[in-house]
Amino acid sequence: MKVKTILVSQPEPKVENSPYFELQEKKKVKVDFIPFIHVEGVSGKEVRHQKIDLNKYTAIILTSRNAVDNFFRIADEMRFKVPDSLKYFCQSEAVAYYLQKYVVYRKRKIYVGQRTFTEMSSILKKYKTEKFLLPSSDVLKPEVPNVLNDLKLNWDRGIFYRTVVSDLSHLKDVTYDVLVFFSPSGIKSLFENFPDFKQNDTRIAVFGNSTVKAVEDAGLKVDIMAPTPETPSMTMALEKYIDNVNSKK
C-alpha cells in the first residue's frame, strides 16, 4: 500500500528547513506532528525529598534540552546561584548549544559528547574527582547508570521532571499510513490511549533498539527502522520506504 499520510509522535519542528518538511514536499505526503508524551517538571520540594543538595555538586551531566531547562528551573526555585565554576557535561552538540540559553558559553567549562551517552565515557573518565549530578526524567535509559557505574564516578540522579502520557482522544477516528515512534514511552502512550489498537495496514517506523523491543513486545510489527548504516536518520528511512512502496503499481 502506498504511503500518503504520516504521523510523527513528537512536537512539530520549529526550524523551517526540517528534513520532515523537505520529505513532505519532495514525496507529496502529508506529515502531522502530535506528541504522544510530554514532560512535566517536578517541584523543588520533591527534589529536596530526594536528598538533592545543589551546593554539593561540582559537575552536571545533561542528556537533553529538558534536562537543561529543568535543572535551571529547579535552581531558580531553590534560589540556588549556579556557580561559574560548575562543569557541564553535555551528551551532544545540540544540548551544549541549547545551554547558551542559560549561561555565557565561553565563560563556562563545557564538555561535549558525540551523540550517544556511551560515547561520553572517554570524556567523563578524565574527571573522576568531580561530584556529578544527573538531572533526569523518571524514565532513564539503562545505558546511563551503567556507564556512570562502570566508570566508578561519584554521581547522584535527581528526578527533575516526568514523562507523562498525552491525551490523544482526538485521534480516535483518524488513521495514518505510517506511525513514527522514538521511544518506548510513545508505544506506552499509544496503548494507554487506545487499548484495543490493531495495526492492520498501518506501518510502524521506529528509532532505536529499545523502541523496536517495545513495539515487538506489544505484539506489533516494525516496518521501518532507523538508525541503520544506510539510513542514519528517520527521514532517510521514511524516504527510502516511500520510494519503494509508492513506485509499485
PAZAPA-4460 file (N, C-alpha, C; in steps of 0.05 Angstrom, whole numbers, plus 32768, in hexadecimal, padded with zeros to 4 digits):
% residues 249
    n_x    n_y    n_z   ca_x   ca_y   ca_z    c_x    c_y    c_z   seq   type   mol
   8011   7FE8   8000   8000   8000   8000   8011   8019   8000     1      M     A
   8009   802D   7FF1   8018   8045   7FEF   8016   8056   8008     2      K     A
   802A   8066   800D   802B   8078   8024   8022   8094   801C     3      V     A
   800D   809D   8029   8003   80B8   8023   8003   80C9   803C     4      K     A
   8000   80BC   8054   7FFE   80CB   806D   8011   80BF   8082     5      T     A
   801F   80D1   8091   8032   80C8   80A5   802C   80D8   80BF     6      I     A
   802C   80CA   80D5   8029   80D8   80EF   8042   80D4   80FF     7      L     A
   8050   80EA   8106   8068   80E9   8116   8061   80EF   8133     8      V     A
   8068   80DE   8145   805F   80E0   8161   8070   80F3   8171     9      S     A
   8077   810A   8165   8087   811E   8172   807C   813A   816B    10      Q     A
   8085   814F   817A   807C   816A   8172   8086   8172   8157    11      P     A
   8078   8184   814A   8080   818D   8130   809B   819C   8132    12      E     A
   80AE   8197   8120   80C7   81A5   8120   80C3   81C4   811E    13      P     A
   80D4   81D3   812C   80D1   81F0   812B   80E2   81FD   8116    14      K     A
   80F3   81ED   8108   8104   81F8   80F3   80F7   81F4   80D8    15      V     A
   80FA   8208   80C7   80ED   8206   80AD   80F8   81F1   809A    16      E     A
   8112   81EC   809E   8120   81D9   808C   8121   81BD   8097    17      N     A
   810D   81B5   80A7   810D   819A   80B2   810B   8186   809B    18      S     A
   811A   816F   809E   8119   815A   8089   80FD   814F   8085    19      P     A
   80EC   8151   809A   80D0   8147   8098   80C0   8158   8084    20      Y     A
   80C5   8172   8085   80B7   8184   8072   80C1   817F   8055    21      F     A
   80DB   817A   8053   80E6   8173   8039   80DB   8159   802E    22      E     A
   80D8   8146   8040   80CC   812C   8039   80B0   812F   802F    23      L     A
   80A1   813F   803E   8085   8144   8037   8082   8151   801B    24      Q     A
   8093   8164   8015   8092   8172   7FFC   809C   8160   7FE5    25      E     A
   80B2   8152   7FEA   80BF   8142   7FD5   80AF   812A   7FCE    26      K     A
   80A3   811D   7FE2   8094   8103   7FDC   8076   8107   7FDB    27      K     A
   806D   811F   7FDE   8050   8125   7FDD   8040   8114   7FF0    28      K     A
   8049   8113   8009   803B   8105   801F   8033   811A   8034    29      V     A
   801F   8113   8044   8016   8124   805A   8023   811B   8073    30      K     A
   8032   812D   8081   803F   8126   809A   8033   8137   80B0    31      V     A
   8027   812A   80C4   801D   8137   80DC   802F   8131   80F4    32      D     A
   802F   8144   8107   803F   8141   811F   802D   8143   8138    33      F     A
   802B   812E   8147   801C   812F   8160   802B   8120   8175    34      I     A
   8035   812E   818A   8044   8121   819F   8033   810D   81AF    35      P     A
   803D   80F4   81B0   802F   80DF   81BF   8035   80E1   81DC    36      F     A
   804B   80EE   81E3   8053   80F2   81FF   805B   810F   8203    37      I     A
   805A   8119   821B   8065   8133   8221   8072   8133   823C    38      H     A
   8080   8148   8241   8090   814A   825A   8084   815D   826E    39      V     A
   8083   8155   8287   8079   8166   829D   808F   8168   82B2    40      E     A
   8096   8180   82B9   80AB   8184   82CE   80A1   817D   82E9    41      G     A
   80B3   8172   82FA   80AB   816D   8316   80B2   8186   8326    42      V     A
   80A8   8188   833E   80AC   81A0   834E   80C7   819E   835D    43      S     A
   80D0   81B5   8366   80E9   81B6   8376   80E6   81A5   838F    44      G     A
   80CE   81A5   839A   80C9   8195   83B2   80CE   8178   83AD    45      K     A
   80C5   816E   8396   80C9   8152   838F   80E6   814C   838B    46      E     A
   80F5   815F   8380   8112   815B   837C   8120   8159   8397    47      V     A
   8118   816A   83AA   8124   8169   83C4   811E   814E   83D2    48      R     A
   8106   8143   83CD   8100   8129   83D9   8112   8113   83CF    49      H     A
   811E   8118   83B7   8131   8105   83AC   814D   8109   83B8    50      Q     A
   814F   811B   83CC   8168   8121   83D9   817D   812C   83C6    51      K     A
   8173   813D   83B3   8185   814A   83A0   818B   8166   83AB    52      I     A
   81A5   816B   83B1   81AE   8186   83B9   81C0   8190   83A3    53      D     A
   81B7   81A4   8394   81C5   81AE   837D   81E1   81B9   8384    54      L     A
   81E5   81C1   839D   81FF   81CD   83A5   8216   81B9   83A4    55      N     A
   820F   819F   83A6   8225   818B   83A9   8230   8180   838E    56      K     A
   8225   818A   8378   822E   817F   835E   8241   8192   834F    57      Y     A
   8255   8186   8343   8268   8195   8334   8265   8193   8316    58      T     A
   8253   8180   830E   824F   817B   82F2   8233   8171   82ED    59      A     A
   8228   8179   82D6   820D   8171   82CE   820E   8161   82B4    60      I     A
   8200   814B   82B2   81FE   813B   829A   81E3   8141   828D    61      I     A
   81E3   814B   8275   81CB   8153   8267   81C7   8142   824E    62      L     A
   81B1   8133   824E   81AC   8120   8237   8198   812B   8223    63      T     A
   818A   8141   8229   8175   814B   8218   816F   8168   821E    64      S     A
   8160   8175   820C   8157   8191   8211   8145   8192   8229    65      R     A
   8135   817D   822D   8123   817C   8244   8133   817C   825E    66      N     A
   814A   816E   825E   815B   816E   8276   8166   8189   827B    67      A     A
   816E   8198   8266   8179   81B3   8269   8163   81C5   8275    68      V     A
   814C   81C6   8268   8136   81D7   8272   812F   81D2   828F    69      D     A
   812C   81B8   8296   8123   81B2   82B1   8138   81B5   82C6    70      N     A
   8151   81B2   82BF   8167   81B7   82D2   8166   81D5   82DA    71      F     A
   8165   81E6   82C7   8165   8203   82CD   814B   820C   82D9    72      F     A
   8135   81FF   82D2   811B   8205   82DF   811C   81FF   82FD    73      R     A
   8127   81E7   8303   8129   81DF   831F   813D   81F1   832F    74      I     A
   8153   81F7   8322   8167   8209   832E   815A   8223   8335    75      A     A
   814A   822E   8323   813D   8247   8328   8128   8245   833E    76      D     A
   811A   822F   833E   8105   822B   8352   8112   8228   836E    77      E     A
   8129   821C   836F   8137   8218   8389   8148   8230   8390    78      M     A
   8148   8245   837F   8159   825D   8383   8176   8255   8385    79      R     A
   817E   8242   8374   819A   8239   8373   81A8   8248   835D    80      F     A
   81BD   8257   8364   81CD   8265   8350   81E1   8252   8344    81      K     A
   81DD   824C   832B   81EE   8238   831D   820A   8244   831B    82      V     A
   821E   8237   8327   8239   8242   8327   8247   8241   830C    83      P     A
   8258   8255   8306   8266   8256   82EC   8278   823E   82E9    84      D     A
   8280   8232   8300   8294   821C   82FF   8287   8201   82F7    85      S     A
   826C   8201   82F7   825E   81E7   82F1   8266   81DD   82D5    86      L     A
   826C   81C3   82D4   8272   81B7   82BA   8259   81AA   82AE    87      K     A
   8256   81AD   8294   823F   81A3   8285   8248   818D   8272    88      Y     A
   823D   8175   8274   8243   815F   8262   822A   815A   8252    89      F     A
   822A   8161   8238   8213   8160   8227   8215   8148   8214    90      C     A
   81FF   8139   8212   8200   8121   8201   8205   8126   81E4    91      Q     A
   81FC   813D   81DA   81FF   8143   81BD   8204   8161   81B9    92      S     A
   820B   8168   81A1   820F   8184   819A   81F5   8194   819C    93      E     A
   81DE   8186   8195   81C4   8194   8197   81BE   819C   81B4    94      A     A
   81C4   818A   81C7   81BF   8190   81E3   81D2   81A7   81EC    95      V     A
   81EB   81A6   81E4   81FE   81BA   81EB   81F6   81D5   81E0    96      A     A
   81ED   81D5   81C7   81E5   81EE   81BA   81CD   81FA   81C9    97      Y     A
   81BB   81E9   81D1   81A3   81F2   81E0   81AA   81FE   81FB    98      Y     A
   81C0   81F5   8206   81C9   81FF   8221   81CE   821D   8220    99      L     A
   81D3   8228   8208   81D8   8244   8206   81C0   8255   820E   100      Q     A
   81A9   8249   820F   8191   8257   8218   8194   8260   8235   101      K     A
   81A5   8252   8244   81A8   8258   8261   81C3   8262   826A   102      Y     A
   81D8   825B   825B   81F3   8263   8263   8202   8270   824C   103      V     A
   8216   8280   8254   8228   828C   823F   823C   8276   8238   104      V     A
   8239   826B   8221   8247   8253   8218   8265   8255   821C   105      Y     A
   8271   826A   8212   828F   826C   8212   829A   826F   822E   106      R     A
   8289   8275   8242   8293   8279   825D   828E   8261   826F   107      K     A
   8285   824B   8263   827F   8233   8273   8290   821B   826A   108      R     A
   8293   8207   827B   82A1   81EF   8274   828C   81DB   826A   109      K     A
   828B   81D7   8250   8277   81C7   8243   8285   81B1   8232   110      I     A
   827C   8199   8237   8288   8182   8229   8272   8174   8219   111      Y     A
   8278   816D   8200   8263   8164   81EE   8269   8148   81E3   112      V     A
   8254   8136   81E5   8257   811C   81DA   8250   811C   81BC   113      G     A
   824F   8104   81B0   8249   8102   8194   822B   8100   818F   114      Q     A
   821E   80EB   8199   8201   80E8   8194   81F5   80D6   81AA   115      R     A
   8200   80BE   81AD   81F4   80AB   81C1   8202   80B0   81DC   116      T     A
   81F5   80A6   81F1   8200   80AA   820C   821A   809A   820F   117      F     A
   821B   8082   8204   8232   8071   8206   824B   807F   81FB   118      T     A
   8247   8090   81E6   825D   809E   81DA   8269   80B3   81EC   119      E     A
   825B   80BA   8202   8266   80CD   8215   827A   80C2   8228   120      M     A
   827D   80A7   8228   828F   809A   823B   82AB   80A5   823B   121      S     A
   82B6   80A9   8222   82D1   80B2   8220   82D6   80CD   822C   122      S     A
   82C1   80DE   822D   82C3   80F8   8239   82BF   80F6   8257   123      I     A
   82AA   80E8   8260   82A4   80E7   827C   82BA   80DA   828D   124      L     A
   82C7   80C6   8282   82DB   80B7   8291   82F3   80C8   8299   125      K     A
   82F6   80DF   828C   830D   80F1   8293   8307   8102   82AB   126      K     A
   82EE   8101   82B5   82E6   8113   82CB   82DA   8103   82E2   127      Y     A
   82E9   80EF   82EB   82DF   80DE   8300   82DE   80EB   831C   128      K     A
   82EA   8102   831F   82EA   810F   8339   82D2   8122   833C   129      T     A
   82C2   8125   8327   82AA   8136   8328   8293   8128   8336   130      E     A
   8281   8139   8341   8268   812E   834C   8252   8136   8338   131      K     A
   8248   8121   832B   8235   8126   8314   8218   8125   831D   132      F     A
   8207   8136   8311   81EA   8134   8313   81DF   812F   82F7   133      L     A
   81CD   811B   82F6   81BF   8115   82DD   81A2   811C   82E0   134      L     A
   819A   8134   82D7   817D   813B   82D8   816F   812C   82C2   135      P     A
   815B   811C   82C8   814F   810B   82B4   8130   8109   82B7   136      S     A
   8125   80FB   82A4   8108   80F4   82A5   8105   80DC   82B7   137      S     A
   80EC   80D5   82BD   80E7   80BC   82CC   80ED   80A4   82BB   138      D     A
   80EF   80A8   82A0   80F6   8092   828E   8112   8096   8284   139      V     A
   8124   8083   828A   8140   8086   8284   814A   806E   8275   140      L     A
   8158   8072   825F   8164   805C   8250   8178   804D   8261   141      K     A
   8177   8032   8261   8189   8022   8271   81A7   8028   826D   142      P     A
   81AE   8030   8254   81CA   8035   824E   81D6   804C   825F   143      E     A
   81C5   805F   8267   81CF   8076   8276   81DB   806E   8291   144      V     A
   81CB   8062   82A3   81D8   8059   82BD   81ED   8044   82B8   145      P     A
   81EA   8033   82A4   81FF   801F   829F   821A   802B   8299   146      N     A
   821A   8040   8288   8233   804D   8280   823F   805B   8299   147      V     A
   822F   8069   82A8   8239   8078   82BF   8244   8066   82D5   148      L     A
   8236   804F   82D9   823F   803C   82ED   8258   802D   82E4   149      N     A
   8259   8026   82CA   8271   8019   82BF   828A   802B   82C2   150      D     A
   8286   8045   82C0   829D   8058   82C2   82A3   805D   82E0   151      L     A
   8292   8053   82F2   8296   8057   830F   8296   8075   8316   152      K     A
   8284   8084   830A   8282   80A0   8310   8271   80A5   8329   153      L     A
   8276   80BB   8335   8267   80C4   834D   824F   80D4   8342   154      N     A
   8237   80C8   8341   8221   80D5   8334   8206   80D0   8342   155      W     A
   81F4   80E2   833F   81D8   80DF   8349   81C5   80E5   8332   156      D     A
   81AF   80D7   8332   819A   80DD   831F   8184   80EC   832D   157      R     A
   817B   8102   8321   8164   8111   832B   814E   8110   8317   158      G     A
   8136   8108   831F   811F   8109   830D   8113   8125   830E   159      I     A
   8119   8134   82F8   8111   8150   82F7   80F8   8154   82E6   160      F     A
   80F0   8140   82D7   80D8   8141   82C6   80CE   8125   82C0   161      Y     A
   80B5   8124   82B8   80A8   810A   82B2   809E   8109   8295   162      R     A
   809F   80F1   828A   8094   80EC   8270   8077   80E3   8273   163      T     A
   8065   80F2   8268   8048   80ED   826C   803A   80E7   8252   164      V     A
   8028   80D4   8252   8018   80CD   823A   8005   80E3   8233   165      V     A
   8005   80EB   8219   7FF4   8100   8210   7FD8   80F5   8209   166      S     A
   7FC4   8106   820A   7FA9   80FF   8203   7FA6   8100   81E5   167      D     A
   7FA1   80E8   81D9   7F9F   80E6   81BC   7F82   80DF   81B3   168      L     A
   7F6F   80E5   81C3   7F53   80DD   81BD   7F4A   80E9   81A3   169      S     A
   7F55   8100   819B   7F4D   810D   8182   7F55   80FD   8169   170      H     A
   7F66   80E8   816D   7F6F   80D8   8157   7F5F   80BE   8154   171      L     A
   7F4B   80BB   8164   7F3C   80A2   8166   7F33   8098   814A   172      K     A
   7F29   80AA   813A   7F1E   80A1   8120   7F30   80AA   8109   173      D     A
   7F49   80AE   810F   7F5C   80B7   80FA   7F70   80A0   80F5   174      V     A
   7F76   809B   80DB   7F8A   8086   80D5   7FA0   8092   80C4   175      T     A
   7FB8   8087   80C7   7FCF   8090   80B8   7FDC   8077   80AB   176      Y     A
   7FE9   807B   8095   7FF7   8065   8088   8010   805D   8098   177      D     A
   801D   8071   80A4   8036   806B   80B3   8034   807A   80CE   178      V     A
   803B   806B   80E4   803E   8077   80FE   805C   8076   8105   179      L     A
   8067   808D   810E   8084   808F   8114   8089   8092   8132   180      V     A
   8099   8080   813D   809E   8080   815A   80BC   8082   815F   181      F     A
   80C3   8090   8175   80DF   8094   817C   80E7   8089   8198   182      F     A
   80D3   807F   81A7   80D9   8075   81C1   80C4   8061   81CA   183      S     A
   80CB   804F   81DD   80B7   803D   81E8   809F   804B   81F4   184      P     A
   80A4   8064   81FE   808E   8073   820A   8078   807A   81F6   185      S     A
   8080   807D   81DD   806D   8083   81C8   805A   806B   81C3   186      G     A
   8065   8053   81C5   8055   803B   81C2   8043   8037   81DA   187      I     A
   804D   803E   81F1   803D   803D   820A   8025   804F   8207   188      K     A
   802A   8067   81FD   8015   807B   81F9   8000   8071   81E5   189      S     A
   8009   8065   81CF   7FF7   805A   81BB   7FE2   8048   81C8   190      L     A
   7FEC   8035   81D8   7FD9   8021   81E3   7FCA   802B   81FC   191      F     A
   7FD5   803F   820A   7FC5   804B   821F   7FAD   805B   8214   192      E     A
   7FB2   8067   81FD   7F9D   8077   81EF   7F8A   8064   81E0   193      N     A
   7F95   8050   81D4   7F85   803E   81C3   7F8B   8021   81CA   194      F     A
   7F80   8017   81DF   7F87   7FFB   81E9   7F81   7FE6   81D4   195      P     A
   7F6E   7FEB   81C2   7F66   7FD7   81AE   7F73   7FDC   8193   196      D     A
   7F89   7FEB   8193   7F96   7FF2   817A   7F9F   7FD8   816B   197      F     A
   7F98   7FD7   8151   7FA0   7FC2   813F   7FB0   7FCF   8128   198      K     A
   7FC6   7FC2   8121   7FD8   7FCE   810D   7FCC   7FCD   80F1   199      Q     A
   7FC0   7FB7   80EA   7FB4   7FB3   80CF   7FC7   7FBC   80BA   200      N     A
   7FC0   7FD0   80AA   7FD1   7FD9   8093   7FE3   7FF1   809B   201      D     A
   7FE2   7FF9   80B4   7FF3   800F   80BC   8010   8006   80BE   202      T     A
   8022   8015   80B2   803E   800F   80B4   804A   801E   80CC   203      R     A
   805C   8011   80DA   8068   801D   80F2   8086   8021   80ED   204      I     A
   808E   803A   80F2   80AA   8042   80EF   80B5   8048   810B   205      A     A
   80CD   803E   8111   80D9   8041   812C   80F6   804A   812A   206      V     A
   80FE   8059   813F   8119   8061   8141   8125   8055   815A   207      F     A
   813B   8045   8156   8149   803A   816D   8140   801E   8175   208      G     A
   8153   800F   8180   814D   7FF3   8187   8139   7FF0   819E   209      N     A
   813A   8002   81B1   8127   8000   81C7   810A   8004   81BE   210      S     A
   8107   8015   81AA   80EC   8019   819E   80E3   8001   818E   211      T     A
   80F6   7FF5   8180   80EF   7FDD   8171   80E5   7FC7   8184   212      V     A
   80F3   7FC4   819B   80EB   7FB0   81AE   80CF   7FB6   81B9   213      K     A
   80CA   7FCF   81BF   80AF   7FD7   81CA   8099   7FD0   81B6   214      A     A
   809E   7FD5   819C   808B   7FD0   8187   8085   7FB2   8186   215      V     A
   809B   7FA2   8185   8098   7F85   8183   808B   7F79   819B   216      E     A
   8092   7F84   81B3   8086   7F7A   81CC   8068   7F7F   81CC   217      D     A
   8060   7F94   81BE   8043   7F9B   81BD   8035   7F8B   81A8   218      A     A
   8043   7F79   819A   8037   7F68   8186   8033   7F76   816B   219      G     A
   8042   7F8B   8167   8041   7F9A   814D   8059   7F93   813C   220      L     A
   8057   7F9B   8123   806C   7F96   8110   807B   7FB0   8108   221      K     A
   8095   7FAF   8108   80A6   7FC5   80FF   80A9   7FC4   80E1   222      V     A
   80A1   7FD9   80D3   80A4   7FDA   80B6   80BB   7FEC   80AD   223      D     A
   80C1   8000   80BD   80D6   8013   80B5   80E7   8018   80CE   224      I     A
   8102   8017   80CB   8113   801A   80E2   812A   802D   80DC   225      M     A
   8131   803D   80F0   8149   804D   80EF   8155   804E   810C   226      A     A
   816E   8054   8110   8182   8058   80FA   818D   803D   80F0   227      P     A
   8194   803D   80D7   81A3   8027   80CB   81BB   8034   80BC   228      T     A
   81CF   8024   80B4   81E5   802F   80A5   81DB   803D   808B   229      P     A
   81C6   8032   807F   81BC   803D   8066   81AA   8055   806B   230      E     A
   819A   8054   8081   8188   806A   8087   818C   8073   80A4   231      T     A
   81A0   8084   80A9   81A6   808C   80C4   8191   809E   80D1   232      P     A
   817F   80AA   80C2   816A   80BB   80CD   814E   80AF   80C7   233      S     A
   813A   80B7   80D6   811F   80AE   80D2   8114   80B7   80B7   234      M     A
   811A   80D0   80B0   8110   80DA   8096   811C   80CB   807E   235      T     A
   8135   80C3   8080   8141   80B4   806B   8134   8098   8069   236      M     A
   812E   808C   8080   8121   8072   8080   8105   8074   8074   237      A     A
   80F7   8089   807B   80DC   808D   8071   80DD   8091   8052   238      L     A
   80F0   80A1   8049   80F2   80A7   802D   80F8   808D   801D   239      E     A
   810A   807D   8027   8111   8064   801A   80F8   8052   8018   240      K     A
   80E9   8050   802E   80D1   803F   802E   80BC   804A   801A   241      Y     A
   80B8   8064   801B   80A4   8070   8009   80AC   806C   7FEB   242      I     A
   80C6   806F   7FE5   80CF   806A   7FCA   80C9   804E   7FC1   243      D     A
   80CC   803B   7FD4   80C7   801F   7FCE   80AA   8019   7FC9   244      N     A
   8098   8021   7FDC   807C   8019   7FDA   806C   802B   7FC7   245      V     A
   8073   8044   7FC5   8063   8056   7FB4   8069   8053   7F96   246      N     A
   807F   8046   7F90   8086   8042   7F74   8079   8029   7F68   247      S     A
   806E   8018   7F7A   8061   8000   7F70   8045   8006   7F65   248      K     A
   803F   7FF9   7F50   8024   7FFC   7F43   8010   7FE9   7F4F   249      K     A
***
